Amino acid sequence: MKTCRNLVDVASGDLSESALIEIDVSIYPRPAALKAAYWITDRCHVRLVTTPEGKLFAEICTKDGRSDATPIEIRKDFENALVDFTLRERIASETREIHEALIKRAFVESMPKVI
């Protein structure tokens, strides 16, 4: 049975059962990291840890019987999800005013006209 190990053990030892990923929060915002972690929870256990120095790490290990992927493949999938959710966050931020205007207009147009 595979189990996630202590972050210190993983960082200094064998990574055959889990992947340890340092997340650069200057590139990938924390909300994107949380979404990427959630996205992979169907097949992996994920633990996000912030060190006293402010570094963010994700420890990921597969759930028994849910994935034949290697830790390297899981790491790549997680990193792709980080890019995906980071871009989604940026696009949502950049288009927030347009989105809000469209929603307001839709509500105004759906209101019954008072005579």
C-alpha positions as CSV (number, residue, x, y, z in Angstrom):
1,M,0.0,0.0,0.0
2,K,1.4,3.4,-1.1
3,T,1.2,6.2,1.5
4,C,2.3,9.8,1.3
5,R,5.3,10.4,3.5
6,N,6.5,13.3,5.5
7,L,7.5,16.2,3.3
8,V,11.0,16.2,4.8
9,D,11.5,12.5,3.9
10,V,10.3,13.0,0.4
11,A,12.5,16.1,-0.2
12,S,15.6,14.3,1.0
13,G,15.0,10.8,-0.1
14,D,13.4,8.5,-2.6
15,L,10.6,9.9,-4.8
16,S,9.5,6.6,-6.3
17,E,6.1,6.7,-4.7
18,S,5.3,10.4,-4.7
19,A,6.2,13.7,-6.5
20,L,7.3,16.8,-4.7
21,I,6.8,20.0,-6.6
22,E,7.9,23.5,-5.6
23,I,5.4,26.0,-6.9
24,D,6.8,29.4,-7.8
25,V,4.1,31.7,-6.5
26,S,5.5,34.6,-8.5
27,I,4.3,32.7,-11.6
28,Y,1.5,30.5,-10.3
29,P,-0.9,32.2,-7.8
30,R,-2.1,30.3,-4.8
31,P,-5.7,30.0,-6.1
32,A,-4.4,28.4,-9.3
33,A,-2.3,25.9,-7.2
34,L,-5.4,25.0,-5.1
35,K,-7.4,24.4,-8.2
36,A,-4.7,22.3,-9.8
37,A,-4.4,20.3,-6.6
38,Y,-8.2,19.8,-6.5
39,W,-8.2,18.8,-10.2
40,I,-5.8,15.9,-9.6
41,T,-7.5,14.6,-6.4
42,D,-9.6,12.0,-8.3
43,R,-6.4,9.9,-8.7
44,C,-3.9,11.3,-6.2
45,H,-3.6,12.5,-2.7
46,V,-2.3,16.1,-2.6
47,R,-0.8,18.0,0.3
48,L,0.1,21.6,-0.1
49,V,2.7,23.0,2.4
50,T,4.1,26.5,2.9
51,T,7.5,26.6,4.4
52,P,8.5,29.3,7.0
53,E,10.3,31.0,4.1
54,G,7.1,31.3,2.2
55,K,7.8,28.6,-0.4
56,L,4.8,26.5,-1.6
57,F,5.2,22.8,-2.2
58,A,2.8,20.2,-3.4
59,E,3.4,16.6,-2.4
60,I,1.4,14.3,-4.6
61,C,1.1,10.5,-4.4
62,T,-1.2,8.2,-6.3
63,K,-4.2,6.6,-4.7
64,D,-4.1,2.8,-4.7
65,G,-5.5,1.3,-7.9
66,R,-6.5,4.7,-9.3
67,S,-3.5,5.5,-11.5
68,D,-0.7,3.6,-13.2
69,A,1.1,6.9,-13.8
70,T,4.6,7.4,-12.5
71,P,5.4,10.3,-10.2
72,I,7.1,12.0,-13.2
73,E,3.9,11.7,-15.3
74,I,1.8,13.0,-12.3
75,R,4.2,15.9,-11.9
76,K,3.8,16.8,-15.5
77,D,0.0,16.6,-15.3
78,F,0.0,18.8,-12.2
79,E,2.3,21.4,-13.8
80,N,0.1,21.5,-16.9
81,A,-2.9,22.1,-14.6
82,L,-1.0,24.9,-12.9
83,V,-0.5,26.6,-16.3
84,D,-4.1,26.0,-17.2
85,F,-5.6,27.4,-14.0
86,T,-3.1,30.3,-13.9
87,L,-4.3,31.4,-17.3
88,R,-7.9,31.0,-16.3
89,E,-7.3,33.2,-13.3
90,R,-5.6,35.9,-15.5
91,I,-8.3,35.8,-18.2
92,A,-11.1,36.0,-15.6
93,S,-9.3,39.0,-14.0
94,E,-8.7,40.7,-17.4
95,T,-12.3,40.2,-18.6
96,R,-14.1,40.7,-15.2
97,E,-15.6,44.1,-16.2
98,I,-16.9,42.7,-19.6
99,H,-18.4,39.7,-17.8
100,E,-20.1,41.8,-15.2
101,A,-21.5,44.2,-17.9
102,L,-22.9,41.2,-19.9
103,I,-24.5,39.8,-16.8
104,K,-26.1,43.1,-15.9
105,R,-27.4,43.6,-19.4
106,A,-28.9,40.1,-19.5
107,F,-30.7,40.8,-16.2
108,V,-31.9,44.2,-17.4
109,E,-33.2,42.7,-20.6
110,S,-35.0,39.9,-18.8
111,M,-36.9,42.2,-16.5
112,P,-40.5,42.9,-17.4
113,K,-41.1,46.4,-18.7
114,V,-43.2,48.6,-16.6
115,I,-45.8,50.7,-18.5
